[in-house]
Amino acid sequence: MLGFFAALLSGALMSIQGVFNTEVTKQTSLWVSAGWVQLSAFAVCVLAWLFTGRESVSALWQVENKYTLLGGVIGAFITITVIRSMGSLGPARAAMLIVISQLIVAYVIELMGMFGTERQPFEWRKVLGMAVAIVGIVIFKWEK
């Protein structure tokens, strides 16, 4: 149940962050805004690390699959693409497309057992669920 609420909170925070970042970008620039996001996130992580325990940072170099250390790089591109999509499409449309993209990519990762995830069998109901979501986006975007 905790995971359910964490996912809901994550989605809400991502939408709010996207709106905030888009507004900061309008008043500064894309790179200044994205840089501020990453820098302020780093500061929060350092403070949390100082107050919750000081696990060894050198453990990062012991990570087996080094490509997984690219999460921060991907995070920077996520910030940039969310800012661009929300600025162009508005928060609701952008968020819907972002979520559909997340669903499709996550399902392919599960199907293929990529990046150390457990391989899952193909299920038509999941494909149907994604198709319904895509139809929902088309209906939402439909203009008279």
Disulfide bonds with the S-S distance in Angstrom:
none
